[in-house]
Amino acid sequence: MLGWLWVAPLLAWIGRDLLFTSFMLYDDEGYILLSLRNFAEHGGLYDKVYSQYGPFFYAALDSLRAALGFAWDNTSARWFTLFNWVCASLLCGLLVWRVRRLASAALFSAVGVFTLLWIMLQEPGHPGGFITLLVALAAWLGAECVRAGRPLVFAATLGTLGAVIALTKINVGAFLVIPAGLWLLLGLRPVSAKWAALPSALVALTLGLLPLALMRGLIDKPWVPTYAIVASLGGLGAAIVAARLRGRGDGERPLLVFIAAGLVATAAVACWALLNGTSLDALLRGVVLEPMRHPGIYSFPVRWRPLVVPFALAALALTLFWAARPKSPAALALVAAARTLIIAGMLLGLLPWIGSSQAALALCYGVPAAGLFAIPLAAPDGDSEPRVRAWLALLLVTQSLQAFPIAGSQLNWGTFLWIPLLALGAVDTLRHLGEKLPPPRAAWLGRSSAGLALVFSLLPLFTLAKIARERRADGVALGLPGAERILLPPAIAGAVNVIAVNARENADMLFSLPGAFSFNQWTRLPTPGLRNVTHWFSLLGEEDQRAIAAGLEKADRPAFVLQRAQLVHLAQNGFPVRGPLVGHLWQNYREALGVDVFSLWTRPGAAFTPFHVLEATPAPSAPGVWRLSTRLAATTETVLAIEAYDTRLSAERGRVVLAAPRASAGDDARAVSFPLPAGPARAFAFDWTPPDPAAAALFVFRLAGADDRTVAFLRFPNGAEPLRPPVGEPRAAD
């Protein structure tokens, strides 16, 4: 039966290790979590709390928080994302299993979706992960209804899911509502023979023109015309096959149910938002009007693979040839041959040493081939399986438009349905080829194909497992509130920790440029207001920016965290950071402390006491030994070990334990513990013999407590001078 589900705990284990060893410095995660916490406390989505995302996301996640009694932080966001990631993968496996009852195909689909959605580890808590689960649910439930011939259930289910997804992210909801509505349109009974072809023509016209209409504003960018052409040709191919396979006779009732279900779901979510402090005008702006501005604000191109347009043209031509002669042996043979080549190419792309992006291959070659993979080769007349593939093809070509105008994580979220379509198309192709072979050879083909599916499923999974193991070995616990057990490379963990501690001890309000609002969680410091977003300089208007500046001015000790490398990256990609708030920050703040990629800025002349920042002086006890001293923030922990990490090496190879707790009187006399009772900040010092004095600033020090908990990180600040012997000490060159 469902024996392939043995893979579920393996996916959960690998996903957990990947998520808890990841933190992206651009920190969209922090913005999402801050907006969830602000909404829970203040309400007033859009009126008070800024968000790019729709009210259903906040309704669902705030209800989950209230029901289970937890807080949204970096840890809970990772568990939530792991749930979305694993469940979306298993739903795609279940879809294939329910259609074909082949464990190998279901396993290939589940694991393939999981590895394609690896991008989830970069987006903990992001609505995109939640939407991916809802789209996978819609694909599976839609397939169940198509298989069972239940158009009314299909209409009610997809109408509801389309509405709630649109009320989470409007474009993704539209990319579900459109194929579902077109599928129902194809089922209408023709009024007369004269108008029989009208639904098919409308479906083809809609899918052919939709990409062009969506992308017209950026059509002058070099990568956009290719996108429009590939998506349009893929949509036409899917429309042709769906029109052939859909079947008529459902009547108008399913379409009416679809519209009614969407309206009821929309009204329910809108009422919830209004009851929780959102005005009708703000709801319209937040859900519809503001998202329409985003393509003109920021875009990130697709890296097109070779010959994508000729490939898309060839795929459409072959689909048209089949549509003209659906029973022709020549047409079926050509489709089978084309599919076999595509499957081989996709499987080769899964090999770790080739290093191709599965999502990019899915967009470049899977989307234009969606119609080809829906064509029935071996299915007997009346089998519902080809109609399931036609439904998936329609959904895939519209969902793939998520990657416009930003082909980042959206590229993976928009193309994951290619994997179950590929699996079902591969099974159909193998059955077609098996019909041409003697029974023993056909059986051998089936067994060898199942073995290949297992191998090519597990290879990328093993790669992810290897990455997770290496990152756990090389990471150290961050040790900050809500992120205590997240493991990061020592350099990043140390920089983040030291900046957070200094902000907490020296400021009473914290902002960031670009928005890095996880620092507000880690420091428990407020932002100047509730309108916070990562790219606030482009998404917030001048009025909102001036309000934030005014909020900073009212604080006694305001500060902001700067990530200069992020600003340079934006400028290099044609998005310079400007605005009244940017000017205010440059004019009224000066850098107080820099550590690696982060710096903390305060008002000129403001009192600033550095914490966890190291100063070095020669130790009087022995030559070559340096006394490192620092000021520690108040802590209730006892330091049981001091560890040094050479950031030029992996954490495993670069870690040296300088002091550890003594287990017995016979242990090394240097192994001591350092009690730090609760109280005001205190001085702390220890001796260190650097292996490379000229590169001392590249070392990170960690103070570890019970159960290896991180008590503190210690860093040399940016610009630290290499350690030098004192004047008068003999040098080797003298």
N, C-alpha and C positions, 0 to 999 in steps of 0.2 A: 504493500500500500504506500505509505508515505515514508519509506525507509530513507529517502534522500534527506530528510530533515535532520539526520545526524550532523549535518554541516552547521546547523543553527548555533550551537554553543561555540563552535570554532570561529564563526564569524563574529560572535559577540566578544569573544576573548581577544581576537586580533583588533577589532574595532575599539575596544576599551583601551588597550595598550597604546594604540595610535592617538586616540583622542586625548589621553592623559599625558602624552609626551609632546603636545603641540600647543603653541600659542603664536598667533600671527601678529606681528608688530603693528600692522595697520588697524587692528583692534575694532573691526566692525562688531565683534562680540561684545565689547564693553558698551557700545552705544545701544545695542538691542537690550542688554540686561538692565542698563540704567533706565531706559524707557519703560520696561516692564515694572521695575520697582517704583518709578515715579507715578506710573498710572495706578498701581495698586494703592499708593498713598494719597494721591491727589485727584484721580479721575480726570475728566476733561481732555480726552484724547483729541489731538489737533488744536483745540482751543488753548489748552495749557501745555500739554506734553506733545513735543514734536515726534512725528514718525513718518517714514516713507511707506509704511505698510498698513494694511487695512484692519478694521476693527475685529474681524473674526479671529485673527491671530491673538489679539489681546483678550478677547472673550474666552477663548479656549485655554490659553496658558494661565490667565489669572484664575479661572475656575479650577484648573488643575492644582495651582498653588494653594488655593483656599481649601480644596478638598483634602489634600495630602499634608498640608501644614509645613511646607518648606519655603525657603527663600530662593529667589533666582540669583545665582552667582555662577562663577566659572565652573564649579563642580557640578551643580545640578544641570547646567546647560549641557555639559558633556554627556551626562546620563540620558537626558532627553534626546539629544542628537543621535546617540547610539541606538536608542529605541527606534527612531525614525529610519535610520540607515539599515538596520538589520530587518525590520519589518517590511520596508519597501522591497528589499532584496527577496525575502521569502514570499511575498505576494506575487512577484514576477515568476518565481519558481512554481508556486501553486497554480498560477494561470496556465503555464505550460503543462503541468501535471494533469490538471483537470481536462485539458483538451486532448492530450495524447497518451497519458498514463505511462510515460517512459521516465524512469528515475534518472537516467543519464541526461536527458534533455532538460528535466526540471533542475537537476543539480547544476548543469551548465548555465541555465538562465539565472538561478539564484546567485551563484558565485560570480558570474560575469557582471551582473548588475552591481553587486557589492564592490567589485574591484573598479568598475567604471565610476562608481560614486565615491571613490577614495577622497574626492574633494571635500566630503563632509567633515573630514578631520580638520580642515582649515576654517570651518564656519560653525563652531558650536553655538547653539541657540538661535541660529539664523532662521528666519521664516522660510528660506529656500529649502531647508531640510524637511520642515513640516509640510510644505507644499508638495515635495517629492513623494512623501508618504500618501498624501491625499490623491495625487495623480495616479500612483500605483494602485491605490484602492479603486479609483474610478475605472482604470483599465481592466482590472480583474472583475469587478462587479459588472461592467459593461459586457465583458466576454461571457460571463455566466448567463446574462440575459439573452445575448445573441445565440448562445448554444441552446438554451431552453426555449427560444422563440417567445419571449415575454416582453413585447415592446412597451407595454404600459409600465412595468417595473423598471425597464431601462430608462424610460422617460423621467419617471419620478426620481430615480436614483441619481442620474446624471444631471438633471436639472438642479437638484439640491446641491450636489458636490460642485457643480460649475459655479453656482452662486457663492458658496462659502469660500471657494478658492479665489474667485474674483474679488471677494471682500477681504482677502488676505493680500493678494497682489493682482491687480486688475488685468494685466496683460496675460498672465498665466491662466486666469479664469476664462478669459476670452478664447484662449487657445484650447480650452476644453469644451466650452459651450459651442464653438463653431463646428468642430467635427461631430459632436453629438447631435447638434441640430441638423447638420447635413445628412447624417445617417438616417435620422427620422424622416427627413424630406424625401430621401430616396425610396422610402417605404410607402409613400402616398399612392393611393389608387389613381390611375390616370382618369381624368374626366372624359376624355375621348382619345381616340387613336391619334388625332392631330396634335395633341399636347403631351403625348406619352414620353417624348424625349426631353421635355422641359426640365424636370427635376435633375436629370443627369447633366444637362447643360449648365444649370445654375450651380451645381456642385463644382464642376470643372472650372467655371468662370470664377467662382469665389476663391478656390484654392490656387488658381493661377494668378489672380490679381492681388490677393492678400499680401504676399511679401512685397510687391511693388508699392502698394499703398502704405504699408508700414514703414518702408525704408526711404520714401521719397525725400525726406528732409536731409538725409545724409548721403544721397546718391552720388555726390561728387567725391566722396572718399574712395580711394582705390579698391578697398576690399568689399565695399557694399554692393556694387553691381553683380559681382560674382555670387554673393550670398542670395540676392534677389532671384537671380537666374536659376541657381541650384534648387532653392526652395520652391520656386514656381514650377519647375519641371518635375520635381518630386511630387508636388501636390497634384499635378495633372495626371501623372502615372497612377497615383493612389486613387484618384477620383474615377479614372477609367475602369479600374478593376472593381472598385466598390460598386459602381453602377451596374456592372455585369453580374455581380454576385448577390447583391442586397436582397432582391426579391421585392415584389409589390404586394399590396393588399392590406396594409395595416390601417389605412384610413387616416383621418385628421386627428382622431382622439389622442394618440400618443404625443403628437406635436403640441396639442393644447395642454396636456398634462405636464409636459416638459416645461412649457412657459409658466404654467401656474406654480409648479414646484419651485422654480427659480425665484419667482416673485415672492412666494411665501417665505422662503429662506432669507431672501434679501430683506424683507420687511422685519423678520424676527431679529436679525443681527442689527439692523438700523435702529430698531426700538431699544435694544440692549444698549447701544452706544448713546442714544439720546437720554436714556435713564441714568447713564453713568457720566453725565456732564458734558457731552459733546453737542454742540449746536448743529442745526440742520445745514447751515451755510458751511461750517467747518467740515462737516462730514462729506459734503459734496466736493470741497476743495481737496481734502485729504485722500479720498478714494479715487477721484476721477481727474480733477483739473491739475493738481500738482504732479502726479505721475506722467501726465502728457508732456511736461516740460523736460523730463529727465534726459531723453535722447539728445537734446541740444546742449546739455550741461557737460556730460562726460561720456566717452565711448572708448572701447578697447577692441582692437581688430581681431578677426579670425585669421589664423595662419593657414591659408589654403594649401592643400596638397596638390601634387601634379595632376594635370589633365582632368580636373573636376568637372568643368563645363562639357568637354567632349564626352566624358563618362555619363553625365546626366542626360545629354542628348541621345546617346546610344541606348540608355536604359528606357527612355520614353519611346524611342523608335521601336524597340523590341516589344514593349508593352502594347503599342498600337498594332504591331504585326499580329500578336496573339489575339487582341480584341477583334481583329478582322477575321481570324481563323482559329477560334478557341479550341477546336478539336483536331487541328492539323498536327500530325506527328512531327513535321519540321519545326513548327512554332514551339511545340513542347520540348523538343530536343534542344533548340537554341536557348530557351529559358533555363532548362536544366543545366546546360553547359555554362551559361553566364552565372547562374547561382553558384555552381561548383567553384568557379574561379573567384568569385567574391568571398565565399566562405573560406577558401584556402588563404586568401589575402588577409581576411580578418583574423584567422587563427594564427598566422605568422606574426601579425601585429601584436598578439598577446605574449609573444616570447620576450622574456626580460632583456635579453641582449640586443634586441632590435630597438626597444625603447620608444615605440610609437604611442601616441596618445589615443586610447580607445575612443574617447569622446570626439576627438578631431576626425578620426576615421569614420565614426558613425555619422557625423555631420557631412563630411565630404563625399562619402560613398554609400553610406547606409540610407540616408534620407532620399537621395535620388533613386535608389533601388527599392524603395518601400513597396511600390506597386508590383515590381517583379517578384518579390517575396510573398505577395498575397495571391499570386496566380495559382490556381489548383492544377497540380500535375498528376498526383496519384489518387486524389480523393474521389470516391464514387459520387454520383449525382445524389443530391440531398444531404450530403455530409455537411454539418454546420462548421467544421474546422476552417475551411477557406474563408467563411464570413468572419470568423474571429480574427483571422489574419488581416482581412480587409479593414476591420474596425481598428486594429492596432496600427495599420499603415496610415489611416487618416489621422489618428491621434498623434503618431510620431511626427508627421510632417508639420503639423501646426505647433506642437510642443517645441520642436527644434528652433522655432523663431524666438524662444527665450534668450538665445545668445546674442540677439540684437537689442541694444547697441553695445553691450558689454559682454564680450566672450570670455568671461572668467569662469567662476563656478557655474554660471548659468549654462555654459556649454555642456557640462556634465548633467546638470539637472534636466536639460531639455532633450537629451538624446538617449537616456537610459532604456527607453522602451524599444530601442533597436535590438537589444539583446534577446528578449523573448520572441520578437518577430524573426530574428535570425535563427533562433533555435527551432521554431516551428517550421520555418521555411526549409531548414536543413533536413528535418525529419521527412517532410514531404518530398524533397529531392531524392533522398536515399530510398524511399519507398518506390518512387518512380524508376530509379535505376535498378532497384532490386527486381522489379517486374520484368526487366529485360534479361535477367540472369537465371541460370539454373538454381533450384532451391538451395543446394549446398553453398554455392558461391554467394547467393543472396544472404544466407544466414551468416556467412563469414563477414560480409560487408556490414551487416548490422552489428555484430560483436566488435569488430575493429573500430567502427564509428563510435560505439559507446565507450570503448577504451580511450580513443582520441579525445572525446568530450571530457572524460575524467581528467586526462593529462593536461589538456589546455585550460581546464577550469582551475586546477590546483596550482599550476605554475605561477600565475600572477598572484595567487593567494599566498603561496610560499614566499614570494618576494615581499609582499606586505608584512608577513609574519617576521621575516628577517629584519626589515626596517624597524618594526616595532621592538624587536629584541635588542637591536643595537641602540635604539634611542633610549630604552629603559636603562641599559648599561651605562650610557654616556650622560644621562640626565641626573640632576640633583633636585631635590624637592624645593619648590619655590618658597613655601612657608608663609605665604601671605593670606589674610582672611578671605575665605571662600575659594582659595586656590592652594591650600596647604600641601596637597599631594600631587600637584601637577609637576612633572619632571621636565626640566629644560636644560640645555647646555649651560655649564657653569658661567660662561661669560654673560649670557643673556639673563639667566636667573639672578646673577649678582648685580648686574646693572639695574634691572627692574626693582629688585629688593632695596638697593641703596637709595635710589631715587624716591621710591615710595616712603621709606622711613624718613628721609630728609624733608619731604613734603609734609608728612604728618606732624613732624616736630617743629617745623618752621612756618607753617601756613595755617590759615583758618578757612580758606576757600581755594579750590583748585580747578583750573581749566587746562586745556591742552590744544596743541597745534601740530598736526591735525588732531581731531578728537581721539583721545586714547582714554576712554572713560572707565576702563578697568582700574585705573589708578584711583578713581574716586571710591570704588568698592574696597580696594586694598587699604586706603588711608582713612575711610569713613568721613572724608571731607566733602562738603557740598559743592555743586557747580553754581555759577552765578544765576542760573534760572533753570527752567524745565525744557527749554527748546535746545536740545543737544543732538548732534549728529556728527558722524565722522568727518565728512567734507562740509562742515558748516559754512565755510567761506564761499561755496558755490550754491548750496541748497537753501541757506537762510537769506532772507532779504536784508536790506540795509537797516530797516527798523528793528528787526530781531537782533542784528549784530550790535547795534547801538545800545539796546537794552542789556545785552550781556556785558558790554563795556561799563555801563552804569552800575550793574551789579557788582562787578569787580572793584569799582571805585568805592563802593560802600563798605567793602570788607576792610578790616584792620590789617590783615597780613595775607593779601592775595598772592597767588603764584600760578605759573603755568608750566606744563611739561612740553618741551619741544622735541620733535623728531626731525632734525634737519634733512636726513637722508630721504624721508618721505616727500618733503617739499621739493627736493632736487629731482626726484623721480617724476613727480607731477609736472614740473617745469619742463623736463626733457621730453615728456610726452605731449607737450602743447597745452598744459593746463596750469598756467601761473596762478599763484595764490594771491588774491587781492581782496580788498574790501575795507570798510571803515574799522572793523574790529582788528583786522590784521595790522593796520596802521597804528591803532591804539596800543597793541601789544609791543610793537617795535619801539614806539616812542616812550613808553612808560615803564619798561622792564629791562633788566640786565641779567645776564647769566650769572647765577650764584654757584652752580656746581654742574659739571659735566662728567658723565660716565658712559663710555662707549657711544652708542647711537642716541642716548638720551641726554637732555640737559634740563635743569630746573632753573627757572627765571623768577626773580622777585623784583620788587621796586628798588630803584637805586637808593642806597643808604639804609635800607631796611636791615634790622638785626638778623644775622644768619649764623647759626651754629652748626657746623658740619658734623654729622653722625655717621659712624661706620666707614669713615674715610681714613685711610692709613697715612701716618707720617713715619719716616724711617730715620733712625740715628744709629751710629755704630754702637754695638754693645760693648761695655767695658770688660766683659768677662773673657772674650776670646776674639782673635782676629778673624775677619770674614763673617762674623755673626752680627746681625742687625737687630736692633730692638724696634719692633713695630708697635706703635701706640695709636689708640683711637678712642673715641668717646661713644659708648654704647647707649642706645635708648633704653629706657626702663624695661625690665623684663622680669618675669617670674620663673623663667627657665634656668636650669643649671647646665652650663656648658660641659659636656663630657668628652668632647674631642674637637681639635682644631685641624682642619684639612686645607691643604693648599692644592690648587688646580692650575696647571700650566695650560692656558687656553690655546696654545699652539698644537696640543695633542688632544686625543680623545679623553673623555673624563676618566675612563678606565686606566689609560696609560699615564695620564698627567696628574693623577691624584697621589698626594703624599700626606700621610697622617703625621702631623707635627706633634700632637699630644693626644693621649687617650687615657681613659680611666684606669687606675691601677687596680688589678684584681688581687694581688698579694704583695707582700713586702719584698719578694724577690724580683719583682718586675723592674723594667727600666726606670731609673729615677726620674727621667724626663716625662714619663707618662703620668700626668696629674689631671685632676678635675678642677674646674674653675667655678665656684659657687657664685651665682649672681642673684641675690635675693631681690624681691620687689622693692622698688624705691626710685628715687630720681636718677637721671642719667648719670653714668659713672665712667671713669677712665678705665681702660683695659689695655694691657700690653703683654707681648710675648716675644720670644727670640726666634729668629729665622735665619737660616743660612741659604741664601739664594744660589741656585745652580748657575744662573746667568744674570749677574747684577745689571747688565745693560738692558735686559728685557724684563726688569722687575715689574713694570707696570702691566705686563701681560698676565700676571698671576691674580687669581681670585681666591679668597679665603672664606671658608664656611665654618661657622660654629654650630656644632651638632649637639642636640640634647637627647633625652630618653627616646627610645624607639626610633633613633636616627631622625628625629624631627629637626627641622632647620630653626635654629635660634636666631641667627643673623648671618648676613654676608658682609664681608669687608672688602673694600676695593681701594686701589690707588685711583685718584681722580684723573680725568683727562689732562694731559700736559704734565704729568708727574715726571720729574727729572730722574734719569737713571741713577741708581745708587752709586755714590762716589765715596772713595775713602776720604777721611778727614785730612785737613792740611797737616803735613808733617809725617803722615804714615808712609812708610816705604812702599814704592811701587816696583813691580817686576821690571819695568823698563828703565828704572833709574840705575 
